[in-house]
Amino acid sequence: MQKITLISLNNFEPSFIAQVAKTVQLELDFPVELIEKKIDLNEYYYPARRQYDGSTLLKVVDSIKPEKSLKSIGLLTVDIFIPILTYIFGQAYLNGKTGIASLYRLKNEHYGLKSDDKLLLERFQKVVIHELGHTFGLKHCYIPKCVMRSGVYVEDLDQKSTNFCPACREALNIEKKG
């Protein structure tokens, strides 16, 4: 049976990751497997930026993903970037098998606001589902509430839902194989 794998690359609370997995499973209708992998993130750190190279981390996740997994997302707690952007929430191979998502910039504390675990979970779920959408071939959507709408700021994430709009849902065209 095909499944989506969430790969924890940092220390996440098991209940937090379980809630992310549940939402992913509900939205994409695939079983979700949770696994943990230990990698040394230090070699992907850029001291001048005080961030981690998202493109290289995406390649690493692609190399460690389970072969039998339909899609895999590496879950991170560190600040990630790509050269053309100051920071990113996540990244994925369009029509590929792999993506990454980081909760670092999703925390209210990063913006001088009071901690909000519920909001952090919602934001992270949206990023993970969004990146999975890219792996299934979806591009950014213009519908404000669609999870595939581009999100540059956390405020953008807060305005959308964890769901695909009808057009994106139809475009997913996921073929189920048992």
C-alpha positions in Angstrom: 0.0 0.0 0.0 1.3 3.5 -0.9 2.0 5.8 2.0 3.3 9.3 2.8 6.3 9.4 5.1 7.0 12.2 7.5 10.7 12.1 8.5 11.6 13.9 11.7 15.1 15.3 11.4 15.0 17.1 14.7 13.5 16.5 18.0 9.7 17.0 17.8 7.1 16.2 20.4 5.5 12.9 19.4 2.0 14.2 19.9 2.8 17.3 17.7 4.0 15.1 14.8 1.1 12.7 15.3 -1.3 15.6 14.9 0.5 16.7 11.7 0.3 13.2 10.3 -3.4 12.9 11.1 -4.2 16.1 9.2 -2.1 15.1 6.2 -3.8 11.7 6.2 -7.3 13.3 6.3 -6.5 15.8 3.5 -4.6 13.5 1.1 -6.3 10.2 2.0 -3.1 8.2 2.2 -1.7 6.4 5.3 1.0 8.4 6.9 4.1 6.8 8.4 6.3 8.7 11.0 10.0 7.9 11.1 13.0 9.5 12.8 16.4 10.0 11.1 19.4 11.4 12.7 21.6 13.5 10.5 24.3 16.0 11.4 22.8 19.4 10.3 26.1 21.3 10.9 27.4 20.7 7.4 24.4 22.4 6.0 24.8 25.5 8.2 25.9 28.8 6.7 27.4 30.9 9.5 27.2 34.2 7.5 23.5 33.8 7.2 23.0 31.9 10.4 20.7 29.5 8.5 20.7 26.1 6.8 20.7 25.5 3.1 17.3 24.2 2.1 18.2 23.0 -1.3 21.0 20.8 0.0 18.8 19.5 2.9 16.1 18.7 0.3 18.7 16.5 -1.6 19.7 14.8 1.7 16.0 14.0 2.5 15.6 12.7 -1.1 18.6 10.3 -0.5 17.3 9.0 2.8 13.6 8.6 2.0 12.1 5.1 2.2 12.1 3.5 -1.2 8.5 2.3 -0.8 7.1 5.6 0.2 4.9 7.4 -2.3 6.0 10.9 -1.0 8.3 11.9 1.9 8.7 15.2 3.8 11.6 16.0 6.0 10.5 17.9 9.1 12.9 20.4 10.6 13.1 22.9 13.4 15.9 25.0 11.9 15.9 28.2 9.9 16.2 27.3 6.2 16.9 29.4 3.1 17.5 29.2 -0.6 20.0 31.6 -2.2 17.3 33.8 -3.9 15.2 34.2 -0.7 15.9 35.4 2.8 14.1 32.4 4.3 11.6 29.6 3.3 9.0 27.6 5.3 9.5 24.6 3.0 10.5 23.4 -0.4 9.7 20.4 -2.6 10.5 18.8 -5.9 7.6 19.6 -8.3 6.2 16.2 -9.4 8.9 14.6 -7.3 8.8 12.4 -4.2 10.4 14.6 -1.6 10.0 17.9 0.3 11.1 19.6 3.4 9.2 21.8 6.0 10.5 23.8 8.9 8.6 25.3 11.8 11.4 27.7 12.7 9.8 30.8 11.2 6.3 29.7 12.1 6.7 30.4 15.8 5.1 33.5 17.2 8.1 34.1 19.4 10.2 34.7 16.3 8.1 37.9 15.7 8.0 39.1 19.3 4.6 37.6 20.0 3.3 35.3 22.7 3.8 31.6 22.1 0.7 29.9 20.6 1.1 26.1 20.2 -2.3 25.7 18.4 -1.4 28.3 15.8 2.1 26.8 15.4 0.6 23.4 14.7 -1.9 24.8 12.1 0.9 26.7 10.3 3.1 23.6 10.2 0.3 21.4 8.9 -0.3 23.9 6.1 3.3 24.0 5.1 3.6 20.2 5.1 0.4 19.8 3.0 1.5 22.6 0.7 4.9 21.0 0.0 3.2 17.6 -0.6 0.9 19.4 -3.1 4.0 20.4 -5.0 5.2 16.8 -5.0 1.9 15.8 -6.6 2.5 18.4 -9.3 0.4 21.3 -8.0 1.7 24.9 -8.5 0.7 27.9 -6.5 -3.0 28.7 -6.5 -4.7 32.1 -6.5 -7.7 31.1 -4.3 -7.1 32.8 -0.9 -8.1 29.9 1.3 -6.4 27.2 -0.7 -3.5 25.5 1.0 -1.6 25.8 -2.4 -1.7 29.6 -2.3 1.8 31.0 -2.0 2.8 32.0 1.5 5.8 34.3 2.0 4.8 35.5 5.5 3.2 33.8 8.4 0.2 36.1 8.0 -0.3 34.5 4.5 -0.4 31.0 6.2 -2.9 32.2 8.7 -5.3 33.3 6.0 -5.5 29.9 4.2 -6.8 26.6 5.3 -5.2 23.1 5.4 -7.4 22.1 2.5 -7.0 22.1 -1.3 -9.6 24.2 -3.2 -11.9 22.2 -5.6 -9.7 23.0 -8.6 -6.5 21.9 -6.9 -8.2 18.8 -5.5 -9.3 17.9 -9.0 -5.8 18.6 -10.4 -4.2 16.4 -7.8 -5.6 13.4 -9.7 -4.0 11.0 -7.3 -4.2 7.4 -8.6 -4.7 5.1 -5.7 -2.8 1.8 -5.8 -3.4 -0.8 -3.1 
